[in-house]
Amino acid sequence: MIINTYDVIIIGSGMGGLGAGLALQTHNPNLKTIILEQHSIPGGFVTGFKRKGIYFDAGAEGIIYAEENQALSQTLQKLGVDQEFIKIDPLEVLYYPDKEITIHAKPEKFLDELIKHFPDSESELRSYFEIMEKMTEELWYYGPTDYTNSLWTLLKFFFRAKTIRKHFLKSFQKYLDKKISNVKLHPILSFYNLWLGLPPKDVMAPIGVVVGGNPFLKGNFYPRGGMLSYAMNLASYYNKKGGEIRYSAKVEQIVVVDKTAVGVKLTSGEEIRAKLIISNADLKQTYLKLLGKKIISKKDYTKMVLLEPSISGFGVFLGVDMDLTNFPSHLTIFNDYEEIIAPVLEGNFTLNGVAMRIPSKIDDSLKSDKGTGIVMLAIAPYDWKNKWQVTLDGDRAADYMKLKEEYAEQMIKIAERAIPGLSENIIVKEIATPITFERYSLNDGGGWYGPQKGQRRSSYKYPLDNLILTGANVDSTGVPTAFISGVKTAEKIIRKRKL
Ligand SMILES: Cc1cc2nc3c(=O)[nH]c(=O)nc-3n(C[C@H](O)[C@H](O)[C@H](O)COP(=O)(O)OP(=O)(O)OC[C@H]3O[C@@H](n4cnc5c(N)ncnc54)[C@H](O)[C@@H]3O)c2cc1C
């Protein structure tokens, strides 16, 4: 006889896991749910760390949908979570060799800035902004709120969203070519797509316009206290509502009896049973490692092996003893879009642009008299130079360290184009490669956004009876969407199982 210790086990305390846990415990505080997290802190890619008293975000650096009337804030409100968000303004300053272009948080101001730099494109820009607004509003009001994307939901959406429908079959690149004749504007208008590692030619026009345009029109936000504090706040609400979290608890197997998930086995050997398992862990890991070849079908096995991870990256976390009063919180040393992204997609790592974030410039509470933290990020491939010269045993030997240092130096040199003198004022330096992002998340290929877009991942949400997958791996990527995915997963369970 199987004795269930818990009603629900959740593997992983990323946004998806925390969203699911919070929604279940809010619905019924008497439920016995447990989150098992391999790391020593909650949050997955919503994370941060301190070195010598200086704080750094180590994953996400901005959250959309966090204004009062927007989806994330409304969801948090519904769950009784109190969290302050600060609007990031300016959203970004782009540093070119010969000029700076500011992406202001107010769309009219940003449009004026673009017209100032590209006066010949004024009418094209005005028309682009108009359509961007229409498409964003259509997604906002009619967009599918259920990430399972049933045919009916999609049909309803297409019927209502006229502008999106009209441009659906074009690629974003074709759309940009048609609408904006000055190609120098293309990388600016697709700035946020760059973060997903997607060149405009590989994205459908409305997705490119809306993903790129949402922060321009609806803002981007920062949780007061930093990203780690946001994750800790969610975890603490989950605990207060009766949920349990166990850290440094790595799941190595989902226990299956008669094609039904009945529990999990930890690397410590401990086995825990529950009526239902939710996996917020990586999709490929869940199928190939936690379930394994013997459990999943041959067809799913092959599909999982072939599933491509999204882009990963390289990061340098610098604590400096410098006065950065005159710098914005988010700045990017900017070059041509293709110049940044093309080498990475070909499997090479060439540093052309660097994004720099200074968390204490947005949130005073992160200031430290020990120095100022700067997070520097660039997208980077995982399979480069034999997986960054890590040995076959997974050891990070001398060659790996040398490579890390070499590229960190290059990155700092590029960053000095915006903030001269960085290299002479370093107090703290930490470096992360795709191998680091993989280690802390267990995400395939250290992928920042789950599997690469364009692959039908939502069809893998329900591998077995009593097992459901949630988060950016099976639904849309990003901090708010992963969280809302978790909440929706819980709502579905509550509806179907009357928990
Ligand atoms: C550098 C970087 C920058 C980003 N910038 C942004 C941004 O500005 N805005 C934005 O919206 N999004 C951004 N993202 C993406 C965003 O952070 C993610 O899409 C989102 O946080 C994913 O949440 P998740 O819960 O789906 O998964 P994850 O955050 O990956 O969480 C999965 C959790 O499961 C745990 N886990 C995995 N396997 C096991 C196991 N076997 N046993 C126990 N625990 C396990 C992991 O440790 C982790 O805590 C960024 C990501 C990165 C890396």
The ligand as a MOL file (V3000), in Angstrom:
LIG
                    3D

  0  0  0     0  0            999 V3000
M  V30 BEGIN CTAB
M  V30 COUNTS 53 58 0 0 0
M  V30 BEGIN ATOM
M  V30 1 C 20.5380 35.9910 -17.2850 0
M  V30 2 C 19.0480 35.9300 -17.4530 0
M  V30 3 C 18.3410 37.0850 -17.7070 0
M  V30 4 C 16.9560 37.0530 -17.8320 0
M  V30 5 N 16.2870 38.2290 -17.9900 0
M  V30 6 C 14.9480 38.2230 -17.9200 0
M  V30 7 C 14.2440 39.4600 -17.8140 0
M  V30 8 O 14.8420 40.5360 -17.7540 0
M  V30 9 N 12.8820 39.3970 -17.7490 0
M  V30 10 C 12.2130 38.2050 -17.7680 0
M  V30 11 O 10.9640 38.2170 -17.6780 0
M  V30 12 N 12.8520 37.0350 -17.8560 0
M  V30 13 C 14.2090 37.0100 -17.8980 0
M  V30 14 N 14.8730 35.8200 -17.9050 0
M  V30 15 C 14.0970 34.5610 -18.0080 0
M  V30 16 C 13.3760 34.2210 -16.7110 0
M  V30 17 O 14.2370 34.4320 -15.6210 0
M  V30 18 C 12.8830 32.7880 -16.7660 0
M  V30 19 O 12.0890 32.5900 -17.9360 0
M  V30 20 C 12.0130 32.3940 -15.5680 0
M  V30 21 O 12.5570 32.8550 -14.3580 0
M  V30 22 C 11.8690 30.8750 -15.5720 0
M  V30 23 O 11.1820 30.4370 -14.4350 0
M  V30 24 P 10.8160 28.8930 -14.2460 0
M  V30 25 O 10.1680 28.7540 -12.9350 0
M  V30 26 O 10.0680 28.4000 -15.3990 0
M  V30 27 O 12.2170 28.0910 -14.2740 0
M  V30 28 P 13.5770 28.2310 -13.4740 0
M  V30 29 O 13.8180 29.6170 -13.0370 0
M  V30 30 O 14.6130 27.5770 -14.3320 0
M  V30 31 O 13.3630 27.3510 -12.1590 0
M  V30 32 C 13.4920 25.9520 -12.1280 0
M  V30 33 C 13.8540 25.5540 -10.7010 0
M  V30 34 O 13.8600 24.1310 -10.6000 0
M  V30 35 C 14.9890 23.7300 -9.8340 0
M  V30 36 N 15.3050 22.3470 -10.2220 0
M  V30 37 C 15.6160 21.9120 -11.4700 0
M  V30 38 N 15.8060 20.5780 -11.4630 0
M  V30 39 C 15.6030 20.1710 -10.1900 0
M  V30 40 C 15.6820 18.8870 -9.5480 0
M  V30 41 N 15.9940 17.7790 -10.2220 0
M  V30 42 N 15.4120 18.8170 -8.2200 0
M  V30 43 C 15.0790 19.9240 -7.5050 0
M  V30 44 N 15.0260 21.1680 -8.0700 0
M  V30 45 C 15.2860 21.2770 -9.3940 0
M  V30 46 C 16.0510 24.7230 -10.2110 0
M  V30 47 O 17.1020 24.7730 -9.2720 0
M  V30 48 C 15.2400 26.0190 -10.2710 0
M  V30 49 O 15.1530 26.6290 -9.0190 0
M  V30 50 C 16.2620 35.8120 -17.7600 0
M  V30 51 C 16.9750 34.6450 -17.5100 0
M  V30 52 C 18.3470 34.6930 -17.3380 0
M  V30 53 C 19.1020 33.4430 -17.0220 0
M  V30 END ATOM
M  V30 BEGIN BOND
M  V30 1 1 1 2
M  V30 2 1 2 3
M  V30 3 2 2 52
M  V30 4 2 3 4
M  V30 5 1 4 5
M  V30 6 1 4 50
M  V30 7 2 5 6
M  V30 8 1 6 7
M  V30 9 1 6 13
M  V30 10 2 7 8
M  V30 11 1 7 9
M  V30 12 1 9 10
M  V30 13 2 10 11
M  V30 14 1 10 12
M  V30 15 2 12 13
M  V30 16 1 13 14
M  V30 17 1 14 15
M  V30 18 1 14 50
M  V30 19 1 15 16
M  V30 20 1 16 17
M  V30 21 1 16 18
M  V30 22 1 18 19
M  V30 23 1 18 20
M  V30 24 1 20 21
M  V30 25 1 20 22
M  V30 26 1 22 23
M  V30 27 1 23 24
M  V30 28 2 24 25
M  V30 29 1 24 26
M  V30 30 1 24 27
M  V30 31 1 27 28
M  V30 32 2 28 29
M  V30 33 1 28 30
M  V30 34 1 28 31
M  V30 35 1 31 32
M  V30 36 1 32 33
M  V30 37 1 33 34
M  V30 38 1 33 48
M  V30 39 1 34 35
M  V30 40 1 35 36
M  V30 41 1 35 46
M  V30 42 1 36 37
M  V30 43 1 36 45
M  V30 44 2 37 38
M  V30 45 1 38 39
M  V30 46 1 39 40
M  V30 47 2 39 45
M  V30 48 1 40 41
M  V30 49 2 40 42
M  V30 50 1 42 43
M  V30 51 2 43 44
M  V30 52 1 44 45
M  V30 53 1 46 47
M  V30 54 1 46 48
M  V30 55 1 48 49
M  V30 56 2 50 51
M  V30 57 1 51 52
M  V30 58 1 52 53
M  V30 END BOND
M  V30 END CTAB
M  END
